[in-house]
Amino acid sequence: MGRFQWMEAMLPLGIIAGMLCIAGNVQYTIHKAAHGRPKHIGNDMWDVAMERRDKKIVDEKLYPATN
């Protein structure tokens, strides 16, 4: 009788795992739809500032301002 008690836990664990996967995929899909690319993992304010700085430097090199 007690040999199959572990099977009682499989349904709730499956539901929990499924909901976590669905929630992660929904966040990924919404972010990709809003920004056009996947979210960078570990991308904090410093990384964003450095990305803007790098883009500004590259743009200045490619398109120099004429006076």
Predicted model as a PDB file, atoms N, CA, C, CB and O in Angstrom, pLDDT in the B-factor column:
MODEL        1                                                                  
ATOM      1  N   MET A   1       0.818  -1.197   0.000  1.00 61.00           N  
ATOM      2  CA  MET A   1       0.000   0.000   0.000  1.00 61.00           C  
ATOM      3  C   MET A   1       0.861   1.260   0.000  1.00 61.00           C  
ATOM      4  CB  MET A   1      -0.930  -0.001   1.201  1.00 61.00           C  
ATOM      5  O   MET A   1       0.520   2.231  -0.675  1.00 61.00           O  
ATOM      6  N   GLY A   2       1.956   1.265   0.733  1.00 73.00           N  
ATOM      7  CA  GLY A   2       2.780   2.449   0.844  1.00 73.00           C  
ATOM      8  C   GLY A   2       3.824   2.569  -0.246  1.00 73.00           C  
ATOM      9  O   GLY A   2       4.596   3.527  -0.257  1.00 73.00           O  
ATOM     10  N   ARG A   3       3.862   1.606  -1.173  1.00 85.00           N  
ATOM     11  CA  ARG A   3       4.892   1.636  -2.209  1.00 85.00           C  
ATOM     12  C   ARG A   3       4.686   2.751  -3.219  1.00 85.00           C  
ATOM     13  CB  ARG A   3       4.934   0.320  -2.925  1.00 85.00           C  
ATOM     14  O   ARG A   3       5.653   3.194  -3.838  1.00 85.00           O  
ATOM     15  N   PHE A   4       3.468   3.216  -3.406  1.00 84.00           N  
ATOM     16  CA  PHE A   4       3.176   4.191  -4.452  1.00 84.00           C  
ATOM     17  C   PHE A   4       2.805   5.573  -3.906  1.00 84.00           C  
ATOM     18  CB  PHE A   4       2.057   3.679  -5.317  1.00 84.00           C  
ATOM     19  O   PHE A   4       2.170   6.369  -4.598  1.00 84.00           O  
ATOM     20  N   GLN A   5       3.207   5.853  -2.660  1.00 87.00           N  
ATOM     21  CA  GLN A   5       2.899   7.163  -2.107  1.00 87.00           C  
ATOM     22  C   GLN A   5       3.639   8.284  -2.840  1.00 87.00           C  
ATOM     23  CB  GLN A   5       3.246   7.194  -0.629  1.00 87.00           C  
ATOM     24  O   GLN A   5       3.153   9.414  -2.894  1.00 87.00           O  
ATOM     25  N   TRP A   6       4.797   7.983  -3.398  1.00 85.00           N  
ATOM     26  CA  TRP A   6       5.560   9.001  -4.120  1.00 85.00           C  
ATOM     27  C   TRP A   6       4.806   9.470  -5.363  1.00 85.00           C  
ATOM     28  CB  TRP A   6       6.941   8.456  -4.513  1.00 85.00           C  
ATOM     29  O   TRP A   6       5.016  10.585  -5.840  1.00 85.00           O  
ATOM     30  N   MET A   7       3.939   8.623  -5.875  1.00 88.00           N  
ATOM     31  CA  MET A   7       3.178   9.007  -7.065  1.00 88.00           C  
ATOM     32  C   MET A   7       2.162  10.097  -6.755  1.00 88.00           C  
ATOM     33  CB  MET A   7       2.470   7.793  -7.652  1.00 88.00           C  
ATOM     34  O   MET A   7       1.774  10.849  -7.650  1.00 88.00           O  
ATOM     35  N   GLU A   8       1.724  10.195  -5.494  1.00 89.00           N  
ATOM     36  CA  GLU A   8       0.782  11.239  -5.119  1.00 89.00           C  
ATOM     37  C   GLU A   8       1.412  12.622  -5.240  1.00 89.00           C  
ATOM     38  CB  GLU A   8       0.282  11.012  -3.697  1.00 89.00           C  
ATOM     39  O   GLU A   8       0.716  13.608  -5.482  1.00 89.00           O  
ATOM     40  N   ALA A   9       2.725  12.691  -5.073  1.00 89.00           N  
ATOM     41  CA  ALA A   9       3.422  13.971  -5.155  1.00 89.00           C  
ATOM     42  C   ALA A   9       3.737  14.363  -6.591  1.00 89.00           C  
ATOM     43  CB  ALA A   9       4.701  13.918  -4.349  1.00 89.00           C  
ATOM     44  O   ALA A   9       4.035  15.530  -6.845  1.00 89.00           O  
ATOM     45  N   MET A  10       3.683  13.457  -7.514  1.00 94.00           N  
ATOM     46  CA  MET A  10       4.071  13.749  -8.890  1.00 94.00           C  
ATOM     47  C   MET A  10       3.116  14.739  -9.575  1.00 94.00           C  
ATOM     48  CB  MET A  10       4.130  12.460  -9.689  1.00 94.00           C  
ATOM     49  O   MET A  10       3.572  15.609 -10.317  1.00 94.00           O  
ATOM     50  N   LEU A  11       1.834  14.626  -9.345  1.00 92.00           N  
ATOM     51  CA  LEU A  11       0.885  15.547  -9.983  1.00 92.00           C  
ATOM     52  C   LEU A  11       1.098  16.989  -9.518  1.00 92.00           C  
ATOM     53  CB  LEU A  11      -0.555  15.112  -9.684  1.00 92.00           C  
ATOM     54  O   LEU A  11       1.224  17.876 -10.363  1.00 92.00           O  
ATOM     55  N   PRO A  12       1.145  17.262  -8.203  1.00 94.00           N  
ATOM     56  CA  PRO A  12       1.392  18.659  -7.804  1.00 94.00           C  
ATOM     57  C   PRO A  12       2.755  19.179  -8.254  1.00 94.00           C  
ATOM     58  CB  PRO A  12       1.282  18.790  -6.299  1.00 94.00           C  
ATOM     59  O   PRO A  12       2.876  20.339  -8.648  1.00 94.00           O  
ATOM     60  N   LEU A  13       3.778  18.331  -8.198  1.00 96.00           N  
ATOM     61  CA  LEU A  13       5.097  18.763  -8.653  1.00 96.00           C  
ATOM     62  C   LEU A  13       5.098  19.049 -10.155  1.00 96.00           C  
ATOM     63  CB  LEU A  13       6.148  17.700  -8.319  1.00 96.00           C  
ATOM     64  O   LEU A  13       5.755  19.985 -10.609  1.00 96.00           O  
ATOM     65  N   GLY A  14       4.377  18.259 -10.909  1.00 96.00           N  
ATOM     66  CA  GLY A  14       4.260  18.504 -12.344  1.00 96.00           C  
ATOM     67  C   GLY A  14       3.532  19.796 -12.646  1.00 96.00           C  
ATOM     68  O   GLY A  14       3.898  20.531 -13.563  1.00 96.00           O  
ATOM     69  N   ILE A  15       2.485  20.071 -11.860  1.00 96.00           N  
ATOM     70  CA  ILE A  15       1.740  21.321 -12.047  1.00 96.00           C  
ATOM     71  C   ILE A  15       2.625  22.524 -11.723  1.00 96.00           C  
ATOM     72  CB  ILE A  15       0.472  21.337 -11.160  1.00 96.00           C  
ATOM     73  O   ILE A  15       2.642  23.506 -12.466  1.00 96.00           O  
ATOM     74  N   ILE A  16       3.356  22.443 -10.617  1.00 97.00           N  
ATOM     75  CA  ILE A  16       4.245  23.543 -10.224  1.00 97.00           C  
ATOM     76  C   ILE A  16       5.323  23.762 -11.277  1.00 97.00           C  
ATOM     77  CB  ILE A  16       4.892  23.257  -8.855  1.00 97.00           C  
ATOM     78  O   ILE A  16       5.576  24.900 -11.670  1.00 97.00           O  
ATOM     79  N   ALA A  17       5.959  22.696 -11.737  1.00 97.00           N  
ATOM     80  CA  ALA A  17       7.006  22.822 -12.753  1.00 97.00           C  
ATOM     81  C   ALA A  17       6.438  23.403 -14.050  1.00 97.00           C  
ATOM     82  CB  ALA A  17       7.660  21.451 -13.025  1.00 97.00           C  
ATOM     83  O   ALA A  17       7.074  24.240 -14.690  1.00 97.00           O  
ATOM     84  N   GLY A  18       5.260  22.964 -14.428  1.00 97.00           N  
ATOM     85  CA  GLY A  18       4.631  23.481 -15.643  1.00 97.00           C  
ATOM     86  C   GLY A  18       4.313  24.964 -15.542  1.00 97.00           C  
ATOM     87  O   GLY A  18       4.527  25.713 -16.495  1.00 97.00           O  
ATOM     88  N   MET A  19       3.808  25.388 -14.402  1.00 97.00           N  
ATOM     89  CA  MET A  19       3.492  26.804 -14.209  1.00 97.00           C  
ATOM     90  C   MET A  19       4.759  27.664 -14.220  1.00 97.00           C  
ATOM     91  CB  MET A  19       2.732  27.004 -12.889  1.00 97.00           C  
ATOM     92  O   MET A  19       4.745  28.769 -14.764  1.00 97.00           O  
ATOM     93  N   LEU A  20       5.847  27.178 -13.632  1.00 97.00           N  
ATOM     94  CA  LEU A  20       7.105  27.925 -13.673  1.00 97.00           C  
ATOM     95  C   LEU A  20       7.611  28.070 -15.110  1.00 97.00           C  
ATOM     96  CB  LEU A  20       8.169  27.230 -12.804  1.00 97.00           C  
ATOM     97  O   LEU A  20       8.079  29.139 -15.502  1.00 97.00           O  
ATOM     98  N   CYS A  21       7.517  27.008 -15.880  1.00 97.00           N  
ATOM     99  CA  CYS A  21       7.950  27.070 -17.281  1.00 97.00           C  
ATOM    100  C   CYS A  21       7.073  28.025 -18.081  1.00 97.00           C  
ATOM    101  CB  CYS A  21       7.919  25.671 -17.917  1.00 97.00           C  
ATOM    102  O   CYS A  21       7.578  28.799 -18.894  1.00 97.00           O  
ATOM    103  N   ILE A  22       5.783  27.974 -17.858  1.00 97.00           N  
ATOM    104  CA  ILE A  22       4.871  28.867 -18.575  1.00 97.00           C  
ATOM    105  C   ILE A  22       5.154  30.317 -18.214  1.00 97.00           C  
ATOM    106  CB  ILE A  22       3.406  28.517 -18.261  1.00 97.00           C  
ATOM    107  O   ILE A  22       5.189  31.178 -19.093  1.00 97.00           O  
ATOM    108  N   ALA A  23       5.359  30.601 -16.915  1.00 96.00           N  
ATOM    109  CA  ALA A  23       5.617  31.976 -16.482  1.00 96.00           C  
ATOM    110  C   ALA A  23       6.908  32.512 -17.096  1.00 96.00           C  
ATOM    111  CB  ALA A  23       5.691  32.050 -14.951  1.00 96.00           C  
ATOM    112  O   ALA A  23       6.957  33.663 -17.529  1.00 96.00           O  
ATOM    113  N   GLY A  24       7.946  31.691 -17.136  1.00 93.00           N  
ATOM    114  CA  GLY A  24       9.204  32.125 -17.738  1.00 93.00           C  
ATOM    115  C   GLY A  24       9.071  32.393 -19.218  1.00 93.00           C  
ATOM    116  O   GLY A  24       9.610  33.375 -19.727  1.00 93.00           O  
ATOM    117  N   ASN A  25       8.359  31.530 -19.910  1.00 95.00           N  
ATOM    118  CA  ASN A  25       8.187  31.712 -21.349  1.00 95.00           C  
ATOM    119  C   ASN A  25       7.317  32.924 -21.670  1.00 95.00           C  
ATOM    120  CB  ASN A  25       7.578  30.463 -21.965  1.00 95.00           C  
ATOM    121  O   ASN A  25       7.540  33.594 -22.678  1.00 95.00           O  
ATOM    122  N   VAL A  26       6.337  33.210 -20.831  1.00 96.00           N  
ATOM    123  CA  VAL A  26       5.499  34.393 -21.041  1.00 96.00           C  
ATOM    124  C   VAL A  26       6.338  35.659 -20.875  1.00 96.00           C  
ATOM    125  CB  VAL A  26       4.301  34.402 -20.054  1.00 96.00           C  
ATOM    126  O   VAL A  26       6.221  36.587 -21.676  1.00 96.00           O  
ATOM    127  N   GLN A  27       7.181  35.706 -19.842  1.00 93.00           N  
ATOM    128  CA  GLN A  27       8.052  36.867 -19.642  1.00 93.00           C  
ATOM    129  C   GLN A  27       8.998  37.044 -20.830  1.00 93.00           C  
ATOM    130  CB  GLN A  27       8.858  36.717 -18.336  1.00 93.00           C  
ATOM    131  O   GLN A  27       9.194  38.163 -21.304  1.00 93.00           O  
ATOM    132  N   TYR A  28       9.580  35.954 -21.310  1.00 92.00           N  
ATOM    133  CA  TYR A  28      10.490  36.003 -22.449  1.00 92.00           C  
ATOM    134  C   TYR A  28       9.768  36.533 -23.689  1.00 92.00           C  
ATOM    135  CB  TYR A  28      11.082  34.608 -22.728  1.00 92.00           C  
ATOM    136  O   TYR A  28      10.285  37.399 -24.394  1.00 92.00           O  
ATOM    137  N   THR A  29       8.581  36.009 -23.944  1.00 94.00           N  
ATOM    138  CA  THR A  29       7.830  36.400 -25.144  1.00 94.00           C  
ATOM    139  C   THR A  29       7.425  37.871 -25.093  1.00 94.00           C  
ATOM    140  CB  THR A  29       6.582  35.520 -25.303  1.00 94.00           C  
ATOM    141  O   THR A  29       7.536  38.580 -26.093  1.00 94.00           O  
ATOM    142  N   ILE A  30       6.955  38.333 -23.931  1.00 94.00           N  
ATOM    143  CA  ILE A  30       6.542  39.729 -23.809  1.00 94.00           C  
ATOM    144  C   ILE A  30       7.742  40.654 -23.982  1.00 94.00           C  
ATOM    145  CB  ILE A  30       5.865  39.979 -22.446  1.00 94.00           C  
ATOM    146  O   ILE A  30       7.646  41.666 -24.676  1.00 94.00           O  
ATOM    147  N   HIS A  31       8.871  40.319 -23.358  1.00 91.00           N  
ATOM    148  CA  HIS A  31      10.054  41.173 -23.479  1.00 91.00           C  
ATOM    149  C   HIS A  31      10.557  41.200 -24.920  1.00 91.00           C  
ATOM    150  CB  HIS A  31      11.169  40.686 -22.537  1.00 91.00           C  
ATOM    151  O   HIS A  31      10.926  42.258 -25.430  1.00 91.00           O  
ATOM    152  N   LYS A  32      10.574  40.043 -25.576  1.00 92.00           N  
ATOM    153  CA  LYS A  32      11.043  39.990 -26.958  1.00 92.00           C  
ATOM    154  C   LYS A  32      10.105  40.762 -27.888  1.00 92.00           C  
ATOM    155  CB  LYS A  32      11.167  38.532 -27.422  1.00 92.00           C  
ATOM    156  O   LYS A  32      10.561  41.416 -28.826  1.00 92.00           O  
ATOM    157  N   ALA A  33       8.806  40.689 -27.633  1.00 94.00           N  
ATOM    158  CA  ALA A  33       7.852  41.434 -28.460  1.00 94.00           C  
ATOM    159  C   ALA A  33       7.999  42.938 -28.250  1.00 94.00           C  
ATOM    160  CB  ALA A  33       6.415  40.999 -28.145  1.00 94.00           C  
ATOM    161  O   ALA A  33       7.853  43.714 -29.195  1.00 94.00           O  
ATOM    162  N   ALA A  34       8.288  43.355 -27.014  1.00 92.00           N  
ATOM    163  CA  ALA A  34       8.383  44.779 -26.714  1.00 92.00           C  
ATOM    164  C   ALA A  34       9.690  45.385 -27.200  1.00 92.00           C  
ATOM    165  CB  ALA A  34       8.241  45.004 -25.230  1.00 92.00           C  
ATOM    166  O   ALA A  34       9.710  46.531 -27.649  1.00 92.00           O  
ATOM    167  N   HIS A  35      10.789  44.627 -27.116  1.00 88.00           N  
ATOM    168  CA  HIS A  35      12.104  45.183 -27.418  1.00 88.00           C  
ATOM    169  C   HIS A  35      12.736  44.624 -28.694  1.00 88.00           C  
ATOM    170  CB  HIS A  35      13.020  44.934 -26.268  1.00 88.00           C  
ATOM    171  O   HIS A  35      13.746  45.151 -29.161  1.00 88.00           O  
ATOM    172  N   GLY A  36      12.167  43.588 -29.249  1.00 88.00           N  
ATOM    173  CA  GLY A  36      12.675  43.035 -30.492  1.00 88.00           C  
ATOM    174  C   GLY A  36      13.876  42.119 -30.348  1.00 88.00           C  
ATOM    175  O   GLY A  36      14.417  41.646 -31.348  1.00 88.00           O  
ATOM    176  N   ARG A  37      14.299  41.863 -29.122  1.00 86.00           N  
ATOM    177  CA  ARG A  37      15.408  40.943 -28.896  1.00 86.00           C  
ATOM    178  C   ARG A  37      15.267  40.351 -27.501  1.00 86.00           C  
ATOM    179  CB  ARG A  37      16.783  41.660 -29.066  1.00 86.00           C  
ATOM    180  O   ARG A  37      14.595  40.928 -26.646  1.00 86.00           O  
ATOM    181  N   PRO A  38      15.895  39.209 -27.267  1.00 84.00           N  
ATOM    182  CA  PRO A  38      15.784  38.599 -25.935  1.00 84.00           C  
ATOM    183  C   PRO A  38      16.465  39.454 -24.867  1.00 84.00           C  
ATOM    184  CB  PRO A  38      16.395  37.192 -25.943  1.00 84.00           C  
ATOM    185  O   PRO A  38      17.364  40.242 -25.162  1.00 84.00           O  
ATOM    186  N   LYS A  39      16.028  39.284 -23.643  1.00 80.00           N  
ATOM    187  CA  LYS A  39      16.591  40.026 -22.523  1.00 80.00           C  
ATOM    188  C   LYS A  39      17.988  39.499 -22.204  1.00 80.00           C  
ATOM    189  CB  LYS A  39      15.675  39.925 -21.282  1.00 80.00           C  
ATOM    190  O   LYS A  39      18.223  38.291 -22.181  1.00 80.00           O  
ATOM    191  N   HIS A  40      18.902  40.428 -21.962  1.00 79.00           N  
ATOM    192  CA  HIS A  40      20.242  40.038 -21.558  1.00 79.00           C  
ATOM    193  C   HIS A  40      20.231  39.697 -20.076  1.00 79.00           C  
ATOM    194  CB  HIS A  40      21.265  41.162 -21.862  1.00 79.00           C  
ATOM    195  O   HIS A  40      19.759  40.485 -19.257  1.00 79.00           O  
ATOM    196  N   ILE A  41      20.740  38.543 -19.736  1.00 79.00           N  
ATOM    197  CA  ILE A  41      20.776  38.110 -18.344  1.00 79.00           C  
ATOM    198  C   ILE A  41      21.902  38.859 -17.629  1.00 79.00           C  
ATOM    199  CB  ILE A  41      20.976  36.560 -18.240  1.00 79.00           C  
ATOM    200  O   ILE A  41      23.011  38.952 -18.153  1.00 79.00           O  
ATOM    201  N   GLY A  42      21.631  39.382 -16.463  1.00 80.00           N  
ATOM    202  CA  GLY A  42      22.638  40.092 -15.679  1.00 80.00           C  
ATOM    203  C   GLY A  42      22.977  41.459 -16.232  1.00 80.00           C  
ATOM    204  O   GLY A  42      24.074  41.961 -15.987  1.00 80.00           O  
ATOM    205  N   ASN A  43      22.082  42.070 -16.963  1.00 81.00           N  
ATOM    206  CA  ASN A  43      22.308  43.374 -17.572  1.00 81.00           C  
ATOM    207  C   ASN A  43      21.792  44.450 -16.625  1.00 81.00           C  
ATOM    208  CB  ASN A  43      21.613  43.475 -18.965  1.00 81.00           C  
ATOM    209  O   ASN A  43      20.589  44.707 -16.570  1.00 81.00           O  
ATOM    210  N   ASP A  44      22.698  45.081 -15.876  1.00 86.00           N  
ATOM    211  CA  ASP A  44      22.267  46.080 -14.910  1.00 86.00           C  
ATOM    212  C   ASP A  44      22.485  47.489 -15.461  1.00 86.00           C  
ATOM    213  CB  ASP A  44      23.017  45.902 -13.582  1.00 86.00           C  
ATOM    214  O   ASP A  44      22.790  47.658 -16.641  1.00 86.00           O  
ATOM    215  N   MET A  45      22.328  48.497 -14.603  1.00 91.00           N  
ATOM    216  CA  MET A  45      22.423  49.888 -15.052  1.00 91.00           C  
ATOM    217  C   MET A  45      23.814  50.209 -15.595  1.00 91.00           C  
ATOM    218  CB  MET A  45      22.080  50.838 -13.906  1.00 91.00           C  
ATOM    219  O   MET A  45      23.940  50.981 -16.545  1.00 91.00           O  
ATOM    220  N   TRP A  46      24.853  49.629 -15.005  1.00 93.00           N  
ATOM    221  CA  TRP A  46      26.217  49.862 -15.470  1.00 93.00           C  
ATOM    222  C   TRP A  46      26.384  49.351 -16.899  1.00 93.00           C  
ATOM    223  CB  TRP A  46      27.234  49.179 -14.533  1.00 93.00           C  
ATOM    224  O   TRP A  46      26.950  50.039 -17.748  1.00 93.00           O  
ATOM    225  N   ASP A  47      25.891  48.144 -17.158  1.00 90.00           N  
ATOM    226  CA  ASP A  47      25.995  47.569 -18.497  1.00 90.00           C  
ATOM    227  C   ASP A  47      25.243  48.413 -19.523  1.00 90.00           C  
ATOM    228  CB  ASP A  47      25.458  46.137 -18.503  1.00 90.00           C  
ATOM    229  O   ASP A  47      25.719  48.597 -20.643  1.00 90.00           O  
ATOM    230  N   VAL A  48      24.080  48.923 -19.150  1.00 88.00           N  
ATOM    231  CA  VAL A  48      23.299  49.766 -20.053  1.00 88.00           C  
ATOM    232  C   VAL A  48      24.050  51.064 -20.352  1.00 88.00           C  
ATOM    233  CB  VAL A  48      21.913  50.075 -19.444  1.00 88.00           C  
ATOM    234  O   VAL A  48      24.090  51.514 -21.497  1.00 88.00           O  
ATOM    235  N   ALA A  49      24.651  51.667 -19.308  1.00 94.00           N  
ATOM    236  CA  ALA A  49      25.409  52.905 -19.504  1.00 94.00           C  
ATOM    237  C   ALA A  49      26.615  52.669 -20.412  1.00 94.00           C  
ATOM    238  CB  ALA A  49      25.870  53.473 -18.150  1.00 94.00           C  
ATOM    239  O   ALA A  49      26.911  53.501 -21.269  1.00 94.00           O  
ATOM    240  N   MET A  50      27.310  51.550 -20.236  1.00 93.00           N  
ATOM    241  CA  MET A  50      28.470  51.247 -21.073  1.00 93.00           C  
ATOM    242  C   MET A  50      28.047  50.946 -22.509  1.00 93.00           C  
ATOM    243  CB  MET A  50      29.250  50.060 -20.495  1.00 93.00           C  
ATOM    244  O   MET A  50      28.764  51.289 -23.449  1.00 93.00           O  
ATOM    245  N   GLU A  51      26.901  50.316 -22.683  1.00 91.00           N  
ATOM    246  CA  GLU A  51      26.400  50.049 -24.038  1.00 91.00           C  
ATOM    247  C   GLU A  51      26.073  51.360 -24.756  1.00 91.00           C  
ATOM    248  CB  GLU A  51      25.148  49.140 -23.986  1.00 91.00           C  
ATOM    249  O   GLU A  51      26.389  51.514 -25.935  1.00 91.00           O  
ATOM    250  N   ARG A  52      25.442  52.302 -24.051  1.00 94.00           N  
ATOM    251  CA  ARG A  52      25.145  53.613 -24.650  1.00 94.00           C  
ATOM    252  C   ARG A  52      26.434  54.354 -24.987  1.00 94.00           C  
ATOM    253  CB  ARG A  52      24.278  54.464 -23.694  1.00 94.00           C  
ATOM    254  O   ARG A  52      26.548  54.956 -26.054  1.00 94.00           O  
ATOM    255  N   ARG A  53      27.418  54.308 -24.061  1.00 96.00           N  
ATOM    256  CA  ARG A  53      28.695  54.983 -24.299  1.00 96.00           C  
ATOM    257  C   ARG A  53      29.391  54.405 -25.528  1.00 96.00           C  
ATOM    258  CB  ARG A  53      29.606  54.861 -23.066  1.00 96.00           C  
ATOM    259  O   ARG A  53      29.887  55.146 -26.377  1.00 96.00           O  
ATOM    260  N   ASP A  54      29.423  53.070 -25.616  1.00 95.00           N  
ATOM    261  CA  ASP A  54      30.060  52.418 -26.756  1.00 95.00           C  
ATOM    262  C   ASP A  54      29.359  52.778 -28.064  1.00 95.00           C  
ATOM    263  CB  ASP A  54      30.063  50.901 -26.563  1.00 95.00           C  
ATOM    264  O   ASP A  54      30.014  53.037 -29.074  1.00 95.00           O  
ATOM    265  N   LYS A  55      28.022  52.794 -28.042  1.00 94.00           N  
ATOM    266  CA  LYS A  55      27.274  53.142 -29.256  1.00 94.00           C  
ATOM    267  C   LYS A  55      27.580  54.579 -29.670  1.00 94.00           C  
ATOM    268  CB  LYS A  55      25.751  52.961 -29.033  1.00 94.00           C  
ATOM    269  O   LYS A  55      27.719  54.865 -30.860  1.00 94.00           O  
ATOM    270  N   LYS A  56      27.685  55.484 -28.699  1.00 94.00           N  
ATOM    271  CA  LYS A  56      27.994  56.884 -28.987  1.00 94.00           C  
ATOM    272  C   LYS A  56      29.388  57.010 -29.598  1.00 94.00           C  
ATOM    273  CB  LYS A  56      27.894  57.733 -27.706  1.00 94.00           C  
ATOM    274  O   LYS A  56      29.573  57.765 -30.553  1.00 94.00           O  
ATOM    275  N   ILE A  57      30.362  56.288 -29.067  1.00 94.00           N  
ATOM    276  CA  ILE A  57      31.726  56.344 -29.589  1.00 94.00           C  
ATOM    277  C   ILE A  57      31.776  55.801 -31.012  1.00 94.00           C  
ATOM    278  CB  ILE A  57      32.686  55.554 -28.683  1.00 94.00           C  
ATOM    279  O   ILE A  57      32.411  56.396 -31.883  1.00 94.00           O  
ATOM    280  N   VAL A  58      31.117  54.685 -31.250  1.00 93.00           N  
ATOM    281  CA  VAL A  58      31.112  54.086 -32.589  1.00 93.00           C  
ATOM    282  C   VAL A  58      30.426  55.015 -33.580  1.00 93.00           C  
ATOM    283  CB  VAL A  58      30.408  52.711 -32.571  1.00 93.00           C  
ATOM    284  O   VAL A  58      30.906  55.186 -34.700  1.00 93.00           O  
ATOM    285  N   ASP A  59      29.308  55.618 -33.182  1.00 91.00           N  
ATOM    286  CA  ASP A  59      28.602  56.539 -34.073  1.00 91.00           C  
ATOM    287  C   ASP A  59      29.457  57.761 -34.396  1.00 91.00           C  
ATOM    288  CB  ASP A  59      27.278  56.977 -33.444  1.00 91.00           C  
ATOM    289  O   ASP A  59      29.439  58.247 -35.526  1.00 91.00           O  
ATOM    290  N   GLU A  60      30.205  58.259 -33.412  1.00 90.00           N  
ATOM    291  CA  GLU A  60      31.077  59.409 -33.656  1.00 90.00           C  
ATOM    292  C   GLU A  60      32.197  59.057 -34.631  1.00 90.00           C  
ATOM    293  CB  GLU A  60      31.669  59.917 -32.338  1.00 90.00           C  
ATOM    294  O   GLU A  60      32.602  59.894 -35.438  1.00 90.00           O  
ATOM    295  N   LYS A  61      32.698  57.830 -34.563  1.00 88.00           N  
ATOM    296  CA  LYS A  61      33.766  57.402 -35.478  1.00 88.00           C  
ATOM    297  C   LYS A  61      33.230  57.189 -36.888  1.00 88.00           C  
ATOM    298  CB  LYS A  61      34.425  56.110 -34.969  1.00 88.00           C  
ATOM    299  O   LYS A  61      33.895  57.520 -37.870  1.00 88.00           O  
ATOM    300  N   LEU A  62      32.017  56.632 -36.983  1.00 87.00           N  
ATOM    301  CA  LEU A  62      31.453  56.344 -38.309  1.00 87.00           C  
ATOM    302  C   LEU A  62      30.922  57.595 -38.985  1.00 87.00           C  
ATOM    303  CB  LEU A  62      30.341  55.317 -38.197  1.00 87.00           C  
ATOM    304  O   LEU A  62      31.056  57.743 -40.200  1.00 87.00           O  
ATOM    305  N   TYR A  63      30.318  58.501 -38.216  1.00 85.00           N  
ATOM    306  CA  TYR A  63      29.701  59.694 -38.761  1.00 85.00           C  
ATOM    307  C   TYR A  63      30.267  60.928 -38.058  1.00 85.00           C  
ATOM    308  CB  TYR A  63      28.165  59.630 -38.613  1.00 85.00           C  
ATOM    309  O   TYR A  63      29.609  61.497 -37.187  1.00 85.00           O  
ATOM    310  N   PRO A  64      31.473  61.344 -38.425  1.00 81.00           N  
ATOM    311  CA  PRO A  64      32.057  62.509 -37.737  1.00 81.00           C  
ATOM    312  C   PRO A  64      31.261  63.782 -38.049  1.00 81.00           C  
ATOM    313  CB  PRO A  64      33.542  62.694 -38.150  1.00 81.00           C  
ATOM    314  O   PRO A  64      30.759  63.966 -39.158  1.00 81.00           O  
ATOM    315  N   ALA A  65      31.163  64.642 -37.053  1.00 75.00           N  
ATOM    316  CA  ALA A  65      30.427  65.901 -37.209  1.00 75.00           C  
ATOM    317  C   ALA A  65      31.265  66.869 -38.039  1.00 75.00           C  
ATOM    318  CB  ALA A  65      30.077  66.524 -35.819  1.00 75.00           C  
ATOM    319  O   ALA A  65      32.461  67.045 -37.802  1.00 75.00           O  
ATOM    320  N   THR A  66      30.622  67.481 -39.000  1.00 71.00           N  
ATOM    321  CA  THR A  66      31.323  68.455 -39.829  1.00 71.00           C  
ATOM    322  C   THR A  66      30.925  69.851 -39.384  1.00 71.00           C  
ATOM    323  CB  THR A  66      31.009  68.243 -41.337  1.00 71.00           C  
ATOM    324  O   THR A  66      29.746  70.137 -39.174  1.00 71.00           O  
ATOM    325  N   ASN A  67      31.924  70.722 -39.241  1.00 62.00           N  
ATOM    326  CA  ASN A  67      31.665  72.097 -38.800  1.00 62.00           C  
ATOM    327  C   ASN A  67      31.718  73.049 -39.961  1.00 62.00           C  
ATOM    328  CB  ASN A  67      32.664  72.526 -37.737  1.00 62.00           C  
ATOM    329  O   ASN A  67      31.524  74.252 -39.782  1.00 62.00           O  
TER     330      ASN A  67                                                      
ENDMDL                                                                          
END                                                                             
